[in-house]
Amino acid sequence: MERFRTKCPKCFKSKFWKTADNRLRCQNCRYLFTPRPNVVNISNKVLKQVISEFLLEHSTNIILSRVNISKYKLLKVLTLLRMVMVNDVSEVFSGIVEVDETYLGGQMKNKKQKERLKLGKNRRGFGTIKQPVFGILCRKGKVYAEIVRGVEAEDLQPLIEKQVKKGSTICSDGWRGYTGLAAKGYVHRLVDHSKNEYSDKKGNHINGLEGFWGYLKRKLSAKGGIRKEKLSFYLGEYVWRYNQRSLSFKEQEKRLLNLWRNSSKDHSFRRKMKLKIDIASVISLPIVNVFGPKN
């Protein structure tokens, strides 16, 4: 009997018997498997090729024509790459930061009648049926974005307290969800968009975050629509791409590969991946059109 560093893919125990053909049999659940360097059982060479094509934003069909991998496995790898991007969280922001909310989703006129009746009961914000997203941008160049249930103070301010250091200057528009930030230890500066004010000429504005929203919506609309349950993964992907834009292509490849390897060693994250990945829903036709104005 021998103890190995790897973990069983089924029960995550680490005691095995080694067979004559160099496979491992788990002592706990008796599962027989071949140890692999990553969670989707592909070689490092193929993984590096997929990462390169993914960072170049090539379509699934182009990647399939260039890399020796099945469509099923490719879709799984791409989803897992987006998951590790989501977990590459930015540091706590300080200094001058911008906060803003936006909405993602198709317009009501493009919905089927059945969907209109269903969505009409769940309007948010100013009467929109789109998905609210909250963002924080540090003037040093990093951005943080997260899908939220609503845009009231109880939805947004806990995220601000989590991601922004006390004493920092926060720039926002006049939305009521930001009322009370000064009492929580922040310097709060407002620009009144209702009066067509987009900068107070003193450096207080949210134009940087508005620019990121534009970048995000252009990228998502180019997808032609995505499933709602996958929206958080695509949001995490483009936040990561934006935050790593100063790195060279090779540096981005190396960082993403290291994130993948570190996540593969984290067995609690591997369990989470197995629970969240539903390949059937990835292959299905898109149902959420991410396009349109802010509200």
N, C-alpha and C positions, 0 to 999 in steps of 0.2 A: 504494500500500500504506500501511496506517495501523496504528498500535499502539493498542489499547484497554485500559482498566483491567480489564474483565471477563475471565473465564476460559472456555475451552471446556468445556461440560458433559461431554464424553467423555474428552478427553486432558488437560484443565486447562492447556493452553498459552495464551499471551496474544497471539499474532499472528494477525490476520485480514485478509480482504478484505471491504470493505463493498459490498453489492449495491445495485442501483437501488431496491429496495423496502425499504431500511433494515435488512435482515437481515445477519448476519455469516457468513462462511465461513472455517473454521479453515484456516490455511496448513499445519498439520501433518497433520491427519486428514481434511480436506476436509468436515467436518461443517457443515451449514447450519442455522442456528438464529436465533431472535429473542431478543435479550438481554432478560432479565427481572430485576426487582429482588430476587427471592428464588428458592430452589431448587425450589419446586414450581409455579412459573409461575402465580401468582395475584396479583391486584392488591392494593395496600396496603389499600384499603378493605375488601375481603373478608377479608384477613388480620386486620385489626383487629376485624372483627365476630366472627370465629371465636375470637380470643383472649378477647374479652369474654364470649362464651357459655361458653367453656371454663372461665374463672375463676369463673363462676357455677355451675359443675358441672352444666350442663344435659346431658341425654342426647343421643346422636347423632341420634335422630329429631327432637327439638326443634330442634337446630341446623340440620338439613336443611330444616325447615319455615320457618326464619327467614332463612337465608343461601342465596344463589344459588351453590351449589357441589355437585359430584357426591359421592356417598357414598364412592367410591374415593379421591378427592382429599382429602375431609374426614378420613378415617381416617389417611391419610398425614400430613396436617398435624398432627393430634392426637398421633400417635406422635413426630413431629419436635419438637413442643413439649415433650413429656416428656423427650426426649433432651437438649434444651438446658437443661432444669431440672436434669437429672442433672449437667451440666457446670458448674452454678453452685455451685461447691464452697465450703463455709464456710472461714473463716480458721482458722489453728491455734489451738486453745483453750488457755486458761491460767486460773489461779485454782482454783476448786473445780469439778470435773467429776464426772459420774456415768457409769458404764459398766454395761452389762447385755446379755444375749443373750435372744432369744426365737425362737419357731418359727411359721412361716406354712404353712398347707396344710390340706387336708381330712382328716377323721378316717378311720381305717382302715375303720370300719363302713360308711362311705358309698362305699367303693371297689368296683369290680367285682372278681370273683374273680381274673381275669387280672392286674389291677393289683395286687391284694393279694400275689400270689405274687412278682411282679416287685419291688415295693417292700419286701417283707419281708426281702429280702437286703441292703437298703441302709439299715438303721436307724441313727439318729444319737442322740447325747446319751443321754438316759435311755430309749432304746428307741423314740423317735419316728421316724416316717417323714416328718415335715414339714421344710420348708426352714429352716435356721438363718439368723438375721439378727442382726448385732451393731450396737449403738448406743452413741453417746457424746453426752451432753448437758452443755452448759456452763450453769452457773447464771445466766449473763448472758442466756440465752434461746435460744441456737442449739442445733441438734441435728445430728448426723452419723450416718448409718446405711448399712450395706453388707451385701449378701448374702455369706456366708462358706461355705467348704466344711466346716468343723467348728468346734467350740467349745473346743478345747484351747488351751494357752498358745501354741503355735507358730502358731495361726490368729489369735488375738485380740491378742496383745501387740505384734506388728509394726504393727498398725493404731493401737494406742494411742500408740506411739512416733512414728508419722507425724502424728497429729492433735492430740496433747496435748504442750504444752511441758514440758520437764523442770523439776522443782521444784514442779509443780502438785499439788494434793490430789485424789486419786482415791477416790471412794466406790464400793464394789461389794458384792455379796453374797458368800457364802463359797465360790463355785464355784472349783474348783482351777485353772481357766484363768487366774486372776488372781494366782496365787501367784508371788512373785518381783518384783512391780512396785516394791517398796521398794528392792531392790538395783539397779534401773535408774534411780534418781534421782527417784522420786516419793514423796509422802507418801500412804500407803495406809491407808484407813479402811474397816472392814468392818461390815456389819449381817448378823446371822445369821437368815435367813428360816426356817430349819429349827426355830428356837425361837420363831417368831412375833414376831421382832424386826424392826420396819420403820423404826425410828429410834432412835438412842442418846440422844436429847434434847439433843444438842450440835450439831445441824445436819448430822450425817452420815447420809445416807439416799439411796435411789435412787428416791424417789417421783415426782420430775419425769419421769424416763425411763419409769417404769411408766405414767405418765399419757399419754406420747406413744405407747407401745405400744397402749394402749387406743384412742386416737384413730385410729391407723393401722389397727387391725383392724376398727374400725367402718366406716371408709371403704372398705376393701377388701371386706369382707363385703357391703356394699351393692351392689357390682358384680355379685354373683351368681356370681363365679368368673372367673378370668383365666388365660390361657395361661402356663405356667411360664417360657418364654423372654421374656415381656414383664414379668415380675414386677419386674425391676430398674428398668424405666421407671416403673411405678406407685409403687414405693418412692421413687424420686427425686422424683416429683411431689408426694407428700404430705410429704416432708422439706422441699421448697421451700415449699409452702404454709404449713407450720408455722413455718418460719424467717422468712417474710415477713408473718406475721399482724399485725404492728404497723403495716404500711403500709396506706394507704387503697386502695380499689378502683382508683382512677385511677393511683395510684403503682405498684400491682402490674401493671396493664396496660402502663404505660410501661416498667417494668423488663423484663417478659417480651418486649416488642417489641424492646427494645434487645439483649437476649440473642439473639433470633432473627437480627437484622441482623448482629451481630458474628460469629455462627456461620456465617452465609451468606458472609461475607468470608474465613473460615478454610477454605482449600481442603483441608487435611488432614482437617478435621472433615467437610467435604462428602463426601469419599471414604468416610469411616467410615459416614456416614449411608446412602450408596448400598449399602454392603455389608450393613448391619444390617437395613434395612427390608425386611420380607417381608410384603407386603400380604395375601397369601393367608392367612397365619397370623393376621393381625389380624382378618380377616373371619370366620374359622372359629369354631365354637362354643367357649365357654370350657371348660377341662378341669381347672383348679385351683381348688378352693373354698377361699377364704381365710377361715377362721372357726375358732373353737374356743379352748380354753384354752391356756395357754403351752406345756404339754408334751402 
